[in-house]
Amino acid sequence: MRKLTYYVASTIDGFIATEDGAVDFFPVGGDHGPAITAQYPETLPTKVREARGIDKRNASFDTVLMGRKTHDFGVRTGTSSPYAHLRQFVVSTTLPENPDPAVELIARDPLATVRELKREPGLGIWLCGGGELAQALLPEIDQIYLKLYPIVLGHGKPLFGVGTRLPDITRYRVITSRVFEDGVAFIKYSKIR
């Protein structure tokens, strides 16, 4: 069965974006980027892959799930199909139709859709964001790959959304971790069953 992996960048106080959705406070450069990109080339947007001349096959994921706000970030940067090298899904109850022919819309019950996707053959499923979608899909998140930046933001969009209380305590264990010279820690967690 395929696994759902929440692969995301976060501050040490647990925020994945500012309150208005900006992520430009995460530093670009350093030694963590090339090392992680070499391992997970499919997590770069298609335009970035093309600009960098990256043509590696998908190593870990062949499917990506995004919330509407995460997808809107791509639209603001000029593309409605940000991960054309992956099968793309946008979860939204407010979009009237698919935002792009290459993107599939999940208008209701994302948990049921994820359970169906997990039964299909293929590589893993990447939950790209955001925090509210991660909160809704928590029962099906098998792994969390966290790029932990040595930044305290103070406020913003949390890893698992706000408002609704998480259903139960969900426990994970560290399966690997690496701290880079630039201070970024890359920690992989696996759900304890």
N, C-alpha and C positions, 0 to 999 in steps of 0.2 A: 504494500500500500504506500502511496506517495505521502510525503510529509508536507505540512504547512509550516513555513519558516517566516517569522517576523524578523526581517533583516532591516535594521534601522540605525540611524545616528542619534545620539542623545547627549545632553549635558550631564554632568555628574549630579545635578539636582533633578534629573528626570524629564527634561523638556526636549521635544523634537523639532520645535519651531517657535517663533515668536507668536504672540496673540493674533497678529495679522497674517501668519503663515510664512513669514520670511525665514530662510535658512542660511542667509549669507554671513551669519556670525560664525559658522563652522569654518575653521581655517582650511584653505586649500594649500596643498603642498605637503612637505614633510615626508617622512619615510613610510608612513602607514598606507598612503594612497596606492603607490605602485604595488606593494606587497598584496594588499587586499584585492586590487583590481586583477592581478595575475591569477588569483584563486577564484574570483567571481566576476569574470568579464561581462557576463550577461546582465549585471546590475547597473551598468552604465547605460544611459539613454542611447538610442541608435545614432543620433546625430553626433554625440560625443565619441562613440566608438568609431564612426566614420572619420571624424576629424583627427583622431589619434592613430588611425590605421589599424585598429584592432579588428581582426576577423576571426578570432578564436571561436570554436564551437561552444555552445552553451555547456557549461561544466556541471552545474548543480540544479539549475532551474530552467523549465521550458514554459512556465506559466507565471503571470504576474497579476495580483489583485491590488486595486487602488480604490480608495474612497474618492468621492467626487472632488473634494478640495485638493487632494493630492493630484488628481488628474487635471484640475483647473490650473495648477501651477505649470504643468507642461503646456497647456493651451496658451497661457500668458507668455511663455517663451517661444511660441511659434509652432507648436505641433499638437495635434489632437491624437496622434499615435506615437507616444514617446518611446515605446519599447517594441518597435516593429519586428524585432528578432525573437519576440516571445508571443505566446498567446496571451492577449490582454483582456482583462475584465475591469469594469468600473462599477462599483456598488453605489447606487443612488436611488432615492425615492423621488427626487425632484427633477431629474433629467427627463424630458418627454420622449427622447429617442436616443439610439446609439450615437455617441459623439463623433464617431468615425467608422467607416466600413470595417476597419481592422480591429475594432474594439467591441467587445460584447458587454451589454448592459445587464446588470443584476439589479432588478427593481424591487425584489422582495426576497426575504429569507436567505441571506447570504450563507448562513450555517448549512442549510440543505444543499446549496450549490457547492460549497467546499467539500462536503461529504461525498457528493457525486464525483467531483474532480479527483479526490483522493483515491477513488476506486479505479480511475482510468490508468492505463499504462503511461509511463513517461518519467521524466525527471521531476524534481521537487516543485512545489508551488511557493512563490515568493509573495509574502504580504509586504508591499512597499509602504503602505501607510494609508491613512493616518491613525492617530491614537483612538479615535472613536470607533473606527472599523476594527482595530485590534481588540478593543474592549468587547465588541459584539462577537468576534470570532475566537475569543480566548478559549472556549471549550475545545476548539480544534487546533490551536497553536501547539505544534509538537516541539518546535525549537525556536529559540530567540538568538539571533546573531546581533550583538550590540557593539557598535562602534562608540565607545564612551570617550567623549572629549573632555579635557580638563578645564571645563568652563562652568561657572555658576551663572545661570541666566536670571534666576529670581522669579520669573513668571513666564508664561507662554502656554503652548499646547503640550500637555503631558503625554507620556508614552502610551497610556491606556485611557485617554479621554477624561472628561470631567462629568460631574452630575450624577449619572447613574452609578450605583454601587456595584462593584464586581460581585459575581454570584457567590463564590466560595474562595477559600484560599487555594491557589494553584501553585504547586511546588515544582521547581526546576533544579537541576544540578549543573554545575560547570563541567563541560566536557573538554574544553580547551580554553586557554587564554594566552594572550601575548601583549606585552606592553612595548610600544615602539619608542624610539629615541625622541620623537616629537611629543610624547606624552599621551598619545591616544592609546587606549586599551581596546583590544578586540576580543570580546568574550563570547563564547558559544555556550548556550544553555540547552539542555534537553529536558523535556517534561518527565517528571517522576510519575510513573503509572501505578 
